[in-house]
């Protein structure tokens, strides 16, 4: 059984930085992870790329040959990936062992995981390959709704990450959003929005609260303990290592001279 993270979220939310930090954290521990680039528009990486969608198709080639714009070209690339799941992806996955840990760094277009079925079919293909999954998504109220939409679409367990905490100068500004009470959220929304939106605000907060989406784990990339804690939460969700054999090291007693 393989293990995988599907790292999703809006553009600029820190997905690739998270993948890079995860690799830097695991490497000195001797823990092997393989990071997969699923963004056909990516140009450079701060981590070793184990698999790269650009070997199958690139956004620049699609835009040049078909005359599509960035968004249309990206959708074309992802649909091309979907059509080649049984060929290209299966062939690439055959290079890894049953207990390998893959991290998929995804594009930032939110509709890919909230509206269209491309990533949903991608996940189903990997589930048939006996992978356990976790996804990752960021930001708050809008992030909660995007995460809920992705959860319904992909049918995967979620760990919600509040990324880029290393850029926050005053941590008290975000502490109330890490595990807030729904009534406080509703009160703040009502204060900032016009009265005609109060019924909508109440419905949104009830929806988020009902699905237990109001809860984020902060990630500060400057602290190894923060990365380790996030990784531990993800490992717990995907049951990483639960079926591993116990390693026993035999020590021969020293001979008495």
Secondary structure, DSSP 4 states (H G I P E B T S, - for coil): -EEEEEE--STTSSHHHHHHHHHHHHHTTT---EEEE--TT----SS-EEEEGGGT--HHHHHHHH---HHHHHHHHHHHHHHTIIIIIHHHHTTS-TT-EEEEE--S-THHHHTSSHHHHHHHHHHHTTEEEEEEE--SHHHHHHHHHHHHHH---EEEEE--GGG-S-THHHHHHHS--HHHHHHHHHHHS-GGGHHHHHHHHHHHHHTT----EE--TT-HHHHHHHHHHHHHHTTTTTTSPPP----PPPPP-
